[in-house]
Amino acid sequence: MFKFIKQYAERIQNIDIYPIISLFIFFLFFVLLLVLVKKMKKERVELLSNIPFENDELTNSNLKNA
């Protein structure tokens, strides 16, 4: 996909390397985020998903223990 975008962008006149780099950083960020979410433990996902429904306040220490 990046190869297609790069080839398309190279056909545009007066394009610099900066838009290509920014697109790569943007794409890399979301790929990294997807990997981190996929590796997250199921217990932590359940804890975080139930936070809005709990009445008592959770502290950072409660979140770190999960």
C-alpha positions in Angstrom: 0.0 0.0 0.0 2.8 2.4 0.9 4.5 1.6 -2.4 1.3 2.6 -4.3 1.0 5.9 -2.4 4.7 6.6 -3.0 4.4 6.0 -6.7 1.3 8.1 -6.9 3.0 10.9 -4.9 6.1 10.8 -7.1 4.1 11.7 -10.2 3.0 15.0 -8.5 5.4 17.7 -9.4 7.2 19.7 -6.7 6.5 17.2 -4.0 9.1 17.0 -1.2 10.0 14.1 1.0 8.2 15.6 4.1 4.7 14.5 3.1 5.9 11.0 2.5 7.6 10.9 5.9 4.6 12.3 7.7 2.3 9.7 6.1 4.7 7.0 7.1 4.8 8.2 10.7 0.9 8.5 10.8 0.6 4.9 9.4 3.2 3.6 11.8 1.5 5.1 14.8 -1.8 3.4 14.1 -0.1 0.1 13.3 1.7 0.2 16.6 -1.5 1.1 18.4 -3.2 -1.9 16.8 -0.4 -4.2 17.9 -0.5 -2.9 21.5 -4.3 -3.4 21.7 -4.1 -6.9 20.2 -1.4 -7.9 22.8 -3.3 -6.5 25.7 -4.5 -9.0 28.3 -8.2 -9.8 28.3 -8.5 -9.1 32.0 -7.2 -5.6 31.5 -9.6 -5.0 28.6 -12.5 -6.1 30.8 -11.4 -3.9 33.6 -11.0 -0.8 31.4 -14.3 -1.5 29.7 -16.2 -1.6 33.0 -14.8 1.6 34.4 -17.7 3.8 33.3 -20.2 1.5 35.0 -18.5 1.4 38.4 -19.6 3.8 41.2 -16.5 3.7 43.3 -13.5 5.7 42.1 -10.5 3.8 40.7 -7.0 5.0 41.4 -4.0 4.5 39.2 -2.8 1.8 41.5 -6.0 -0.2 40.9 -5.4 0.1 37.1 -1.7 -1.0 37.3 -2.5 -4.1 39.3 -4.7 -5.5 36.5 
